[in-house]
Amino acid sequence: MLTLYQFESCPFCWKVKALLHYAKIPYRIIEVNPMTSEELKPLGLKQVPVLVDDGEVIKESSVIVDYLNERYAKLPVTEDAAQWRTWVDQQLVFLLPPIIHKNFLTSWKTFGRVLRTSGFSPIKRCFVRLGGAVAMSRSAPKKAQARGISDAPAALQAAIRHWVDQGLAGRAFHGRDAPDLADLAVFAVLRATDGLVTIQLAEAASPGFAPWYAAMKTRTPSSASS
């Protein structure tokens, strides 16, 4: 069985999980401590996501998605979908951290939500939550500033309107009758923040977002083993 090393709120991990779920590919999860990455030490790696398939170790989300699609999912690969995937990796994903980690309190709440399903002990959850909130509330605003993001909520809403107007363009999905790799990429990074203010901002940005997002959630039930 495939094994995915991940952290629950990592949008790059969700890019992998969205395809696994949509294609109904069974896999097991190993939750990685984002403060120490101790679970990755046997592999000699430090960053998630990491996929292990019959001893083969694959890293970096886009590489993993391509591997899974070529070997298992076999969704159509188009130039337009590839461009949207690049847009997700180079623009959309960077609008989320300065919103969900804008200060210590916001980051504390974010980690509290995502750690509920981590399987960590109460003491470990508290350690990760505190350390994560301190680190992310410091780094997220600085990285946003370095990227020229001065108003992340407004930038996110503009990005959502761009996706709905140009990506969906009046269709149910970018892939028309069914989701394609573009739909899965956009959905995945937003799904990583499900239940947080980012989704509320997205829903307020365009009336076309909520039906698409709900449809994507319906089509991507977890295929992870318990």
KOLVO-311935 format. One record per atom (N, C-alpha, C): residue in one letter; x, y, z. Coordinates in steps of 0.1 Angstrom, whole numbers, plus 5000, padded with zeros to 4 digits. Example, Ala and Ser with C-alpha at 12.3 -4.5 7.8 and 13.67 -1.06 7.14 Angstrom:
<sites>
+----+------+------+------+
| aa |    X |    Y |    Z |
+----+------+------+------+
|  A | 5132 | 4943 | 5078 |
|  A | 5123 | 4955 | 5078 |
|  A | 5132 | 4967 | 5078 |
|  S | 5128 | 4978 | 5071 |
|  S | 5137 | 4989 | 5071 |
|  S | 5129 | 5000 | 5079 |
+----+------+------+------+
</sites>
This chain:
<sites>
+----+------+------+------+
| aa |    X |    Y |    Z |
+----+------+------+------+
|  M | 5008 | 4988 | 5000 |
|  M | 5000 | 5000 | 5000 |
|  M | 5009 | 5013 | 5000 |
|  L | 5004 | 5023 | 4993 |
|  L | 5011 | 5036 | 4993 |
|  L | 5011 | 5042 | 5007 |
|  T | 5022 | 5048 | 5011 |
|  T | 5023 | 5055 | 5023 |
|  T | 5026 | 5070 | 5021 |
|  L | 5018 | 5079 | 5027 |
|  L | 5020 | 5093 | 5025 |
|  L | 5024 | 5099 | 5039 |
|  Y | 5036 | 5105 | 5039 |
|  Y | 5041 | 5113 | 5050 |
|  Y | 5036 | 5127 | 5048 |
|  Q | 5029 | 5132 | 5058 |
|  Q | 5022 | 5145 | 5056 |
|  Q | 5020 | 5153 | 5069 |
|  F | 5016 | 5165 | 5068 |
|  F | 5011 | 5173 | 5079 |
|  F | 4997 | 5178 | 5075 |
|  E | 4987 | 5177 | 5083 |
|  E | 4973 | 5179 | 5079 |
|  E | 4971 | 5192 | 5073 |
|  S | 4977 | 5203 | 5077 |
|  S | 4973 | 5216 | 5072 |
|  S | 4982 | 5220 | 5060 |
|  C | 4991 | 5211 | 5056 |
|  C | 5000 | 5214 | 5045 |
|  C | 4993 | 5214 | 5032 |
|  P | 4992 | 5225 | 5025 |
|  P | 4985 | 5226 | 5012 |
|  P | 4991 | 5217 | 5001 |
|  F | 5005 | 5216 | 5002 |
|  F | 5012 | 5207 | 4992 |
|  F | 5008 | 5193 | 4995 |
|  C | 5006 | 5189 | 5007 |
|  C | 5002 | 5175 | 5010 |
|  C | 4988 | 5173 | 5005 |
|  W | 4979 | 5183 | 5006 |
|  W | 4966 | 5181 | 5001 |
|  W | 4965 | 5180 | 4986 |
|  K | 4975 | 5186 | 4979 |
|  K | 4975 | 5184 | 4965 |
|  K | 4976 | 5169 | 4961 |
|  V | 4984 | 5162 | 4969 |
|  V | 4986 | 5147 | 4967 |
|  V | 4973 | 5140 | 4972 |
|  K | 4968 | 5144 | 4983 |
|  K | 4956 | 5137 | 4989 |
|  K | 4944 | 5139 | 4980 |
|  A | 4943 | 5150 | 4974 |
|  A | 4931 | 5153 | 4966 |
|  A | 4930 | 5143 | 4954 |
|  L | 4942 | 5141 | 4948 |
|  L | 4942 | 5131 | 4937 |
|  L | 4940 | 5117 | 4942 |
|  L | 4946 | 5113 | 4953 |
|  L | 4944 | 5100 | 4959 |
|  L | 4930 | 5097 | 4962 |
|  H | 4923 | 5107 | 4968 |
|  H | 4909 | 5106 | 4971 |
|  H | 4900 | 5105 | 4959 |
|  Y | 4903 | 5114 | 4950 |
|  Y | 4894 | 5115 | 4938 |
|  Y | 4895 | 5102 | 4930 |
|  A | 4907 | 5096 | 4929 |
|  A | 4909 | 5084 | 4921 |
|  A | 4907 | 5072 | 4929 |
|  K | 4903 | 5074 | 4942 |
|  K | 4900 | 5062 | 4951 |
|  K | 4912 | 5053 | 4952 |
|  I | 4924 | 5059 | 4954 |
|  I | 4936 | 5051 | 4956 |
|  I | 4938 | 5049 | 4970 |
|  P | 4939 | 5036 | 4975 |
|  P | 4941 | 5034 | 4990 |
|  P | 4955 | 5037 | 4994 |
|  Y | 4956 | 5043 | 5006 |
|  Y | 4970 | 5046 | 5011 |
|  Y | 4969 | 5048 | 5026 |
|  R | 4980 | 5048 | 5032 |
|  R | 4980 | 5051 | 5047 |
|  R | 4988 | 5064 | 5050 |
|  I | 4984 | 5070 | 5061 |
|  I | 4990 | 5083 | 5064 |
|  I | 5000 | 5081 | 5076 |
|  I | 5011 | 5088 | 5075 |
|  I | 5020 | 5090 | 5087 |
|  I | 5021 | 5105 | 5089 |
|  E | 5015 | 5109 | 5100 |
|  E | 5015 | 5123 | 5103 |
|  E | 5029 | 5127 | 5109 |
|  V | 5034 | 5138 | 5103 |
|  V | 5048 | 5142 | 5106 |
|  V | 5047 | 5154 | 5115 |
|  N | 5055 | 5154 | 5125 |
|  N | 5057 | 5165 | 5134 |
|  N | 5063 | 5177 | 5127 |
|  P | 5056 | 5188 | 5125 |
|  P | 5062 | 5199 | 5117 |
|  P | 5073 | 5206 | 5123 |
|  M | 5075 | 5204 | 5136 |
|  M | 5086 | 5211 | 5144 |
|  M | 5099 | 5203 | 5143 |
|  T | 5098 | 5190 | 5142 |
|  T | 5110 | 5182 | 5143 |
|  T | 5112 | 5173 | 5130 |
|  S | 5101 | 5170 | 5123 |
|  S | 5102 | 5161 | 5112 |
|  S | 5108 | 5147 | 5115 |
|  E | 5107 | 5143 | 5128 |
|  E | 5113 | 5131 | 5132 |
|  E | 5109 | 5119 | 5125 |
|  E | 5096 | 5119 | 5120 |
|  E | 5091 | 5107 | 5113 |
|  E | 5098 | 5105 | 5099 |
|  L | 5104 | 5116 | 5094 |
|  L | 5111 | 5115 | 5081 |
|  L | 5126 | 5111 | 5082 |
|  K | 5131 | 5111 | 5094 |
|  K | 5145 | 5109 | 5096 |
|  K | 5150 | 5095 | 5090 |
|  P | 5142 | 5085 | 5091 |
|  P | 5146 | 5072 | 5085 |
|  P | 5148 | 5073 | 5070 |
|  L | 5141 | 5083 | 5064 |
|  L | 5142 | 5084 | 5049 |
|  L | 5152 | 5094 | 5045 |
|  G | 5158 | 5101 | 5055 |
|  G | 5168 | 5111 | 5052 |
|  G | 5163 | 5124 | 5047 |
|  L | 5150 | 5127 | 5049 |
|  L | 5143 | 5138 | 5044 |
|  L | 5138 | 5147 | 5055 |
|  K | 5134 | 5160 | 5052 |
|  K | 5130 | 5169 | 5062 |
|  K | 5116 | 5176 | 5059 |
|  Q | 5112 | 5174 | 5046 |
|  Q | 5099 | 5182 | 5042 |
|  Q | 5089 | 5172 | 5037 |
|  V | 5076 | 5175 | 5040 |
|  V | 5065 | 5168 | 5034 |
|  V | 5060 | 5176 | 5022 |
|  P | 5052 | 5169 | 5013 |
|  P | 5048 | 5155 | 5014 |
|  P | 5059 | 5146 | 5008 |
|  V | 5059 | 5134 | 5013 |
|  V | 5067 | 5123 | 5008 |
|  V | 5058 | 5111 | 5006 |
|  L | 5059 | 5105 | 4994 |
|  L | 5052 | 5093 | 4991 |
|  L | 5061 | 5081 | 4990 |
|  V | 5058 | 5070 | 4996 |
|  V | 5065 | 5058 | 4994 |
|  V | 5057 | 5047 | 4988 |
|  D | 5061 | 5042 | 4976 |
|  D | 5054 | 5032 | 4969 |
|  D | 5063 | 5020 | 4966 |
|  D | 5060 | 5009 | 4974 |
|  D | 5068 | 4997 | 4973 |
|  D | 5083 | 5000 | 4973 |
|  G | 5087 | 5008 | 4983 |
|  G | 5101 | 5011 | 4985 |
|  G | 5106 | 5022 | 4978 |
|  E | 5099 | 5027 | 4968 |
|  E | 5103 | 5039 | 4960 |
|  E | 5098 | 5051 | 4967 |
|  V | 5108 | 5061 | 4969 |
|  V | 5105 | 5073 | 4977 |
|  V | 5104 | 5084 | 4967 |
|  I | 5092 | 5091 | 4967 |
|  I | 5090 | 5103 | 4958 |
|  I | 5087 | 5115 | 4967 |
|  K | 5094 | 5126 | 4964 |
|  K | 5092 | 5138 | 4971 |
|  K | 5088 | 5150 | 4962 |
|  E | 5083 | 5160 | 4968 |
|  E | 5078 | 5172 | 4961 |
|  E | 5064 | 5170 | 4955 |
|  S | 5055 | 5178 | 4959 |
|  S | 5041 | 5176 | 4956 |
|  S | 5038 | 5174 | 4941 |
|  S | 5043 | 5183 | 4933 |
|  S | 5039 | 5182 | 4919 |
|  S | 5045 | 5169 | 4912 |
|  V | 5057 | 5165 | 4917 |
|  V | 5063 | 5153 | 4912 |
|  V | 5055 | 5141 | 4916 |
|  I | 5050 | 5141 | 4928 |
|  I | 5042 | 5130 | 4934 |
|  I | 5029 | 5129 | 4926 |
|  V | 5022 | 5141 | 4923 |
|  V | 5010 | 5141 | 4916 |
|  V | 5012 | 5135 | 4902 |
|  D | 5022 | 5139 | 4895 |
|  D | 5025 | 5134 | 4882 |
|  D | 5027 | 5119 | 4883 |
|  Y | 5035 | 5115 | 4893 |
|  Y | 5037 | 5100 | 4894 |
|  Y | 5024 | 5092 | 4896 |
|  L | 5016 | 5097 | 4905 |
|  L | 5003 | 5091 | 4908 |
|  L | 4994 | 5090 | 4896 |
|  N | 4994 | 5102 | 4889 |
|  N | 4985 | 5102 | 4877 |
|  N | 4990 | 5093 | 4866 |
|  E | 5003 | 5093 | 4864 |
|  E | 5008 | 5084 | 4853 |
|  E | 5006 | 5069 | 4857 |
|  R | 5008 | 5066 | 4869 |
|  R | 5008 | 5052 | 4873 |
|  R | 4994 | 5047 | 4877 |
|  Y | 4986 | 5055 | 4883 |
|  Y | 4973 | 5051 | 4889 |
|  Y | 4961 | 5058 | 4884 |
|  A | 4960 | 5071 | 4885 |
|  A | 4948 | 5078 | 4883 |
|  A | 4945 | 5080 | 4868 |
|  K | 4955 | 5083 | 4860 |
|  K | 4954 | 5084 | 4845 |
|  K | 4944 | 5094 | 4841 |
|  L | 4944 | 5106 | 4847 |
|  L | 4935 | 5117 | 4843 |
|  L | 4941 | 5124 | 4831 |
|  P | 4933 | 5130 | 4822 |
|  P | 4939 | 5137 | 4810 |
|  P | 4948 | 5148 | 4814 |
|  V | 4959 | 5149 | 4807 |
|  V | 4969 | 5159 | 4809 |
|  V | 4968 | 5169 | 4798 |
|  T | 4965 | 5182 | 4801 |
|  T | 4964 | 5192 | 4791 |
|  T | 4973 | 5204 | 4795 |
|  E | 4976 | 5212 | 4785 |
|  E | 4984 | 5224 | 4787 |
|  E | 4977 | 5234 | 4796 |
|  D | 4964 | 5236 | 4794 |
|  D | 4957 | 5245 | 4802 |
|  D | 4957 | 5241 | 4816 |
|  A | 4954 | 5229 | 4819 |
|  A | 4955 | 5224 | 4833 |
|  A | 4969 | 5226 | 4839 |
|  A | 4979 | 5223 | 4831 |
|  A | 4993 | 5225 | 4836 |
|  A | 4995 | 5240 | 4840 |
|  Q | 4990 | 5249 | 4832 |
|  Q | 4992 | 5263 | 4835 |
|  Q | 4985 | 5267 | 4848 |
|  W | 4973 | 5261 | 4850 |
|  W | 4966 | 5264 | 4863 |
|  W | 4973 | 5258 | 4875 |
|  R | 4979 | 5246 | 4873 |
|  R | 4987 | 5240 | 4884 |
|  R | 4999 | 5249 | 4887 |
|  T | 5005 | 5255 | 4877 |
|  T | 5016 | 5264 | 4880 |
|  T | 5011 | 5276 | 4887 |
|  W | 5000 | 5281 | 4883 |
|  W | 4994 | 5293 | 4890 |
|  W | 4992 | 5290 | 4905 |
|  V | 4987 | 5278 | 4908 |
|  V | 4985 | 5274 | 4922 |
|  V | 4998 | 5274 | 4929 |
|  D | 5008 | 5268 | 4923 |
|  D | 5021 | 5266 | 4930 |
|  D | 5028 | 5280 | 4932 |
|  Q | 5027 | 5289 | 4922 |
|  Q | 5034 | 5301 | 4922 |
|  Q | 5027 | 5313 | 4928 |
|  Q | 5013 | 5312 | 4929 |
|  Q | 5006 | 5323 | 4934 |
|  Q | 4996 | 5320 | 4945 |
|  L | 4986 | 5312 | 4941 |
|  L | 4975 | 5309 | 4951 |
|  L | 4979 | 5304 | 4964 |
|  V | 4988 | 5295 | 4965 |
|  V | 4992 | 5289 | 4977 |
|  V | 4999 | 5299 | 4987 |
|  F | 5005 | 5309 | 4982 |
|  F | 5012 | 5318 | 4990 |
|  F | 5003 | 5329 | 4996 |
|  L | 4990 | 5329 | 4992 |
|  L | 4980 | 5339 | 4998 |
|  L | 4974 | 5333 | 5011 |
|  L | 4976 | 5321 | 5014 |
|  L | 4969 | 5315 | 5025 |
|  L | 4976 | 5317 | 5039 |
|  P | 4989 | 5315 | 5040 |
|  P | 4996 | 5316 | 5053 |
|  P | 4994 | 5330 | 5059 |
|  P | 4995 | 5341 | 5052 |
|  P | 4994 | 5354 | 5059 |
|  P | 4980 | 5356 | 5064 |
|  I | 4970 | 5348 | 5060 |
|  I | 4956 | 5349 | 5065 |
|  I | 4954 | 5340 | 5077 |
|  I | 4958 | 5328 | 5076 |
|  I | 4956 | 5318 | 5087 |
|  I | 4967 | 5319 | 5098 |
|  H | 4978 | 5326 | 5095 |
|  H | 4988 | 5328 | 5105 |
|  H | 4992 | 5342 | 5107 |
|  K | 4982 | 5351 | 5106 |
|  K | 4985 | 5366 | 5105 |
|  K | 4991 | 5371 | 5119 |
|  N | 4987 | 5364 | 5130 |
|  N | 4992 | 5367 | 5143 |
|  N | 4992 | 5355 | 5151 |
|  F | 4997 | 5356 | 5164 |
|  F | 4998 | 5344 | 5172 |
|  F | 4985 | 5338 | 5175 |
|  L | 4975 | 5346 | 5178 |
|  L | 4962 | 5340 | 5182 |
|  L | 4955 | 5333 | 5170 |
|  T | 4956 | 5339 | 5159 |
|  T | 4950 | 5333 | 5147 |
|  T | 4958 | 5320 | 5144 |
|  S | 4971 | 5320 | 5145 |
|  S | 4979 | 5308 | 5142 |
|  S | 4976 | 5297 | 5152 |
|  W | 4974 | 5301 | 5165 |
|  W | 4971 | 5292 | 5176 |
|  W | 4958 | 5285 | 5173 |
|  K | 4948 | 5292 | 5168 |
|  K | 4935 | 5286 | 5165 |
|  K | 4936 | 5277 | 5153 |
|  T | 4944 | 5281 | 5143 |
|  T | 4946 | 5272 | 5131 |
|  T | 4952 | 5259 | 5135 |
|  F | 4963 | 5259 | 5143 |
|  F | 4969 | 5247 | 5147 |
|  F | 4960 | 5238 | 5156 |
|  G | 4952 | 5245 | 5164 |
|  G | 4943 | 5238 | 5172 |
|  G | 4933 | 5229 | 5164 |
|  R | 4929 | 5235 | 5153 |
|  R | 4919 | 5228 | 5144 |
|  R | 4926 | 5216 | 5137 |
|  V | 4937 | 5219 | 5131 |
|  V | 4943 | 5209 | 5122 |
|  V | 4950 | 5197 | 5130 |
|  L | 4953 | 5200 | 5143 |
|  L | 4959 | 5189 | 5151 |
|  L | 4949 | 5180 | 5157 |
|  R | 4937 | 5182 | 5156 |
|  R | 4926 | 5174 | 5162 |
|  R | 4927 | 5159 | 5157 |
|  T | 4931 | 5158 | 5144 |
|  T | 4931 | 5145 | 5138 |
|  T | 4945 | 5139 | 5136 |
|  S | 4955 | 5145 | 5143 |
|  S | 4969 | 5142 | 5141 |
|  S | 4973 | 5129 | 5147 |
|  G | 4966 | 5124 | 5157 |
|  G | 4970 | 5112 | 5164 |
|  G | 4981 | 5114 | 5174 |
|  F | 4986 | 5126 | 5175 |
|  F | 4996 | 5129 | 5185 |
|  F | 4990 | 5129 | 5199 |
|  S | 4999 | 5126 | 5209 |
|  S | 4994 | 5126 | 5223 |
|  S | 4991 | 5140 | 5227 |
|  P | 4983 | 5142 | 5237 |
|  P | 4979 | 5156 | 5242 |
|  P | 4991 | 5165 | 5244 |
|  I | 5002 | 5159 | 5250 |
|  I | 5014 | 5167 | 5253 |
|  I | 5021 | 5171 | 5240 |
|  K | 5022 | 5162 | 5231 |
|  K | 5028 | 5164 | 5218 |
|  K | 5020 | 5175 | 5210 |
|  R | 5007 | 5173 | 5210 |
|  R | 4998 | 5183 | 5203 |
|  R | 5000 | 5197 | 5209 |
|  C | 5001 | 5198 | 5222 |
|  C | 5004 | 5211 | 5228 |
|  C | 5017 | 5217 | 5224 |
|  F | 5027 | 5209 | 5224 |
|  F | 5041 | 5213 | 5220 |
|  F | 5041 | 5218 | 5205 |
|  V | 5035 | 5210 | 5197 |
|  V | 5035 | 5214 | 5182 |
|  V | 5026 | 5226 | 5180 |
|  R | 5015 | 5227 | 5187 |
|  R | 5006 | 5238 | 5186 |
|  R | 5013 | 5251 | 5190 |
|  L | 5019 | 5251 | 5201 |
|  L | 5026 | 5263 | 5206 |
|  L | 5038 | 5267 | 5197 |
|  G | 5046 | 5257 | 5194 |
|  G | 5058 | 5260 | 5186 |
|  G | 5054 | 5264 | 5172 |
|  G | 5044 | 5258 | 5167 |
|  G | 5040 | 5261 | 5153 |
|  G | 5034 | 5275 | 5153 |
|  A | 5026 | 5278 | 5162 |
|  A | 5019 | 5292 | 5163 |
|  A | 5030 | 5303 | 5164 |
|  V | 5040 | 5300 | 5172 |
|  V | 5051 | 5310 | 5174 |
|  V | 5058 | 5312 | 5161 |
|  A | 5062 | 5301 | 5155 |
|  A | 5070 | 5301 | 5143 |
|  A | 5063 | 5307 | 5131 |
|  M | 5050 | 5302 | 5129 |
|  M | 5043 | 5307 | 5117 |
|  M | 5038 | 5321 | 5118 |
|  S | 5034 | 5325 | 5130 |
|  S | 5029 | 5339 | 5131 |
|  S | 5041 | 5349 | 5129 |
|  R | 5053 | 5344 | 5131 |
|  R | 5065 | 5353 | 5128 |
|  R | 5069 | 5353 | 5113 |
|  S | 5069 | 5341 | 5108 |
|  S | 5074 | 5339 | 5094 |
|  S | 5064 | 5342 | 5083 |
|  A | 5051 | 5339 | 5085 |
|  A | 5041 | 5341 | 5075 |
|  A | 5040 | 5356 | 5070 |
|  P | 5039 | 5366 | 5080 |
|  P | 5038 | 5380 | 5075 |
|  P | 5051 | 5384 | 5068 |
|  K | 5062 | 5379 | 5073 |
|  K | 5075 | 5384 | 5067 |
|  K | 5076 | 5378 | 5052 |
|  K | 5072 | 5366 | 5050 |
|  K | 5073 | 5360 | 5037 |
|  K | 5063 | 5367 | 5028 |
|  A | 5051 | 5370 | 5033 |
|  A | 5041 | 5377 | 5025 |
|  A | 5046 | 5391 | 5020 |
|  Q | 5053 | 5398 | 5030 |
|  Q | 5058 | 5411 | 5026 |
|  Q | 5069 | 5409 | 5016 |
|  A | 5077 | 5399 | 5017 |
|  A | 5088 | 5397 | 5007 |
|  A | 5082 | 5394 | 4993 |
|  R | 5071 | 5388 | 4993 |
|  R | 5064 | 5385 | 4980 |
|  R | 5055 | 5396 | 4975 |
|  G | 5055 | 5407 | 4982 |
|  G | 5047 | 5419 | 4978 |
|  G | 5032 | 5417 | 4981 |
|  I | 5029 | 5409 | 4990 |
|  I | 5015 | 5407 | 4994 |
|  I | 5011 | 5416 | 5006 |
|  S | 5005 | 5427 | 5003 |
|  S | 5002 | 5437 | 5013 |
|  S | 4988 | 5435 | 5019 |
|  D | 4979 | 5429 | 5012 |
|  D | 4965 | 5427 | 5016 |
|  D | 4961 | 5413 | 5012 |
|  A | 4965 | 5403 | 5020 |
|  A | 4963 | 5389 | 5016 |
|  A | 4948 | 5385 | 5014 |
|  P | 4939 | 5390 | 5023 |
|  P | 4924 | 5386 | 5020 |
|  P | 4919 | 5392 | 5007 |
|  A | 4923 | 5404 | 5004 |
|  A | 4919 | 5410 | 4991 |
|  A | 4925 | 5402 | 4979 |
|  A | 4938 | 5399 | 4981 |
|  A | 4945 | 5392 | 4970 |
|  A | 4939 | 5378 | 4968 |
|  L | 4935 | 5371 | 4979 |
|  L | 4928 | 5358 | 4978 |
|  L | 4915 | 5359 | 4971 |
|  Q | 4907 | 5369 | 4974 |
|  Q | 4894 | 5370 | 4968 |
|  Q | 4896 | 5374 | 4953 |
|  A | 4906 | 5381 | 4949 |
|  A | 4908 | 5384 | 4935 |
|  A | 4912 | 5371 | 4928 |
|  A | 4920 | 5363 | 4935 |
|  A | 4925 | 5350 | 4929 |
|  A | 4913 | 5341 | 4927 |
|  I | 4904 | 5341 | 4936 |
|  I | 4892 | 5332 | 4935 |
|  I | 4883 | 5337 | 4924 |
|  R | 4881 | 5350 | 4922 |
|  R | 4874 | 5355 | 4911 |
|  R | 4880 | 5351 | 4898 |
|  H | 4893 | 5352 | 4897 |
|  H | 4901 | 5348 | 4885 |
|  H | 4898 | 5333 | 4882 |
|  W | 4899 | 5325 | 4892 |
|  W | 4896 | 5310 | 4890 |
|  W | 4882 | 5308 | 4885 |
|  V | 4872 | 5314 | 4892 |
|  V | 4858 | 5312 | 4888 |
|  V | 4856 | 5317 | 4874 |
|  D | 4861 | 5329 | 4871 |
|  D | 4858 | 5336 | 4858 |
|  D | 4865 | 5329 | 4846 |
|  Q | 4878 | 5326 | 4849 |
|  Q | 4887 | 5322 | 4838 |
|  Q | 4889 | 5307 | 4838 |
|  G | 4889 | 5301 | 4850 |
|  G | 4892 | 5287 | 4851 |
|  G | 4879 | 5278 | 4849 |
|  L | 4869 | 5282 | 4856 |
|  L | 4856 | 5275 | 4855 |
|  L | 4848 | 5280 | 4843 |
|  A | 4848 | 5293 | 4841 |
|  A | 4842 | 5299 | 4829 |
|  A | 4828 | 5294 | 4827 |
|  G | 4820 | 5294 | 4837 |
|  G | 4806 | 5290 | 4836 |
|  G | 4804 | 5275 | 4836 |
|  R | 4814 | 5267 | 4837 |
|  R | 4813 | 5252 | 4837 |
|  R | 4812 | 5247 | 4851 |
|  A | 4808 | 5235 | 4853 |
|  A | 4808 | 5229 | 4866 |
|  A | 4822 | 5227 | 4872 |
|  F | 4831 | 5223 | 4863 |
|  F | 4845 | 5221 | 4866 |
|  F | 4854 | 5226 | 4855 |
|  H | 4866 | 5228 | 4858 |
|  H | 4876 | 5232 | 4847 |
|  H | 4876 | 5220 | 4837 |
|  G | 4875 | 5208 | 4842 |
|  G | 4875 | 5196 | 4833 |
|  G | 4861 | 5194 | 4827 |
|  R | 4853 | 5203 | 4827 |
|  R | 4839 | 5203 | 4822 |
|  R | 4830 | 5194 | 4830 |
|  D | 4828 | 5182 | 4825 |
|  D | 4818 | 5173 | 4832 |
|  D | 4824 | 5167 | 4845 |
|  A | 4837 | 5166 | 4846 |
|  A | 4843 | 5160 | 4858 |
|  A | 4856 | 5168 | 4861 |
|  P | 4860 | 5167 | 4874 |
|  P | 4872 | 5174 | 4877 |
|  P | 4885 | 5169 | 4870 |
|  D | 4894 | 5178 | 4867 |
|  D | 4907 | 5175 | 4861 |
|  D | 4918 | 5179 | 4871 |
|  L | 4930 | 5178 | 4866 |
|  L | 4942 | 5181 | 4875 |
|  L | 4942 | 5196 | 4879 |
|  A | 4936 | 5205 | 4871 |
|  A | 4935 | 5219 | 4875 |
|  A | 4925 | 5220 | 4887 |
|  D | 4913 | 5214 | 4886 |
|  D | 4903 | 5215 | 4896 |
|  D | 4909 | 5209 | 4909 |
|  L | 4916 | 5198 | 4908 |
|  L | 4922 | 5192 | 4920 |
|  L | 4932 | 5200 | 4927 |
|  A | 4941 | 5207 | 4919 |
|  A | 4951 | 5215 | 4924 |
|  A | 4946 | 5227 | 4932 |
|  V | 4936 | 5234 | 4926 |
|  V | 4930 | 5246 | 4932 |
|  V | 4923 | 5242 | 4945 |
|  F | 4915 | 5231 | 4943 |
|  F | 4907 | 5226 | 4955 |
|  F | 4916 | 5222 | 4966 |
|  A | 4927 | 5215 | 4963 |
|  A | 4935 | 5210 | 4973 |
|  A | 4941 | 5220 | 4983 |
|  V | 4946 | 5231 | 4977 |
|  V | 4953 | 5241 | 4986 |
|  V | 4943 | 5248 | 4995 |
|  L | 4930 | 5249 | 4990 |
|  L | 4920 | 5256 | 4997 |
|  L | 4914 | 5246 | 5008 |
|  R | 4913 | 5233 | 5004 |
|  R | 4908 | 5223 | 5013 |
|  R | 4917 | 5222 | 5025 |
|  A | 4930 | 5225 | 5024 |
|  A | 4939 | 5225 | 5035 |
|  A | 4935 | 5235 | 5046 |
|  T | 4927 | 5245 | 5043 |
|  T | 4923 | 5255 | 5052 |
|  T | 4907 | 5254 | 5055 |
|  D | 4902 | 5242 | 5052 |
|  D | 4887 | 5241 | 5053 |
|  D | 4883 | 5244 | 5068 |
|  G | 4872 | 5251 | 5069 |
|  G | 4868 | 5255 | 5082 |
|  G | 4874 | 5268 | 5088 |
|  L | 4883 | 5274 | 5080 |
|  L | 4889 | 5286 | 5084 |
|  L | 4884 | 5298 | 5076 |
|  V | 4888 | 5310 | 5079 |
|  V | 4883 | 5322 | 5073 |
|  V | 4886 | 5322 | 5058 |
|  T | 4896 | 5316 | 5054 |
|  T | 4899 | 5316 | 5040 |
|  T | 4888 | 5311 | 5031 |
|  I | 4881 | 5301 | 5036 |
|  I | 4869 | 5295 | 5028 |
|  I | 4858 | 5305 | 5028 |
|  Q | 4856 | 5312 | 5039 |
|  Q | 4845 | 5323 | 5040 |
|  Q | 4848 | 5334 | 5030 |
|  L | 4861 | 5338 | 5030 |
|  L | 4865 | 5348 | 5020 |
|  L | 4863 | 5344 | 5006 |
|  A | 4866 | 5331 | 5003 |
|  A | 4864 | 5326 | 4989 |
|  A | 4850 | 5326 | 4986 |
|  E | 4841 | 5322 | 4995 |
|  E | 4827 | 5321 | 4992 |
|  E | 4821 | 5335 | 4990 |
|  A | 4826 | 5345 | 4997 |
|  A | 4822 | 5359 | 4995 |
|  A | 4827 | 5365 | 4982 |
|  A | 4838 | 5360 | 4977 |
|  A | 4844 | 5366 | 4965 |
|  A | 4836 | 5363 | 4953 |
|  S | 4830 | 5352 | 4951 |
|  S | 4823 | 5349 | 4939 |
|  S | 4812 | 5338 | 4942 |
|  P | 4800 | 5341 | 4937 |
|  P | 4789 | 5331 | 4939 |
|  P | 4791 | 5317 | 4932 |
|  G | 4801 | 5317 | 4923 |
|  G | 4804 | 5304 | 4916 |
|  G | 4813 | 5295 | 4924 |
|  F | 4819 | 5301 | 4935 |
|  F | 4829 | 5293 | 4942 |
|  F | 4823 | 5282 | 4950 |
|  A | 4813 | 5285 | 4958 |
|  A | 4807 | 5275 | 4968 |
|  A | 4801 | 5263 | 4961 |
|  P | 4794 | 5264 | 4950 |
|  P | 4789 | 5251 | 4944 |
|  P | 4800 | 5243 | 4939 |
|  W | 4810 | 5249 | 4933 |
|  W | 4822 | 5241 | 4928 |
|  W | 4829 | 5235 | 4940 |
|  Y | 4832 | 5242 | 4951 |
|  Y | 4839 | 5237 | 4962 |
|  Y | 4832 | 5225 | 4969 |
|  A | 4818 | 5227 | 4970 |
|  A | 4810 | 5216 | 4976 |
|  A | 4810 | 5204 | 4967 |
|  A | 4810 | 5206 | 4954 |
|  A | 4810 | 5194 | 4945 |
|  A | 4824 | 5187 | 4945 |
|  M | 4834 | 5195 | 4947 |
|  M | 4848 | 5189 | 4948 |
|  M | 4849 | 5181 | 4961 |
|  K | 4843 | 5186 | 4972 |
|  K | 4844 | 5178 | 4985 |
|  K | 4836 | 5165 | 4983 |
|  T | 4825 | 5166 | 4977 |
|  T | 4816 | 5154 | 4975 |
|  T | 4824 | 5143 | 4967 |
|  R | 4832 | 5147 | 4957 |
|  R | 4839 | 5138 | 4949 |
|  R | 4853 | 5134 | 4954 |
|  T | 4857 | 5139 | 4966 |
|  T | 4870 | 5135 | 4971 |
|  T | 4869 | 5129 | 4985 |
|  P | 4860 | 5119 | 4988 |
|  P | 4860 | 5113 | 5001 |
|  P | 4873 | 5106 | 5004 |
|  S | 4878 | 5106 | 5016 |
|  S | 4891 | 5100 | 5019 |
|  S | 4892 | 5085 | 5015 |
|  S | 4903 | 5082 | 5010 |
|  S | 4906 | 5068 | 5006 |
|  S | 4917 | 5063 | 5015 |
|  A | 4920 | 5070 | 5026 |
|  A | 4931 | 5066 | 5035 |
|  A | 4926 | 5055 | 5044 |
|  S | 4935 | 5046 | 5047 |
|  S | 4931 | 5035 | 5056 |
|  S | 4931 | 5040 | 5071 |
|  S | 4922 | 5035 | 5079 |
|  S | 4921 | 5039 | 5093 |
|  S | 4932 | 5033 | 5101 |
+----+------+------+------+
</sites>
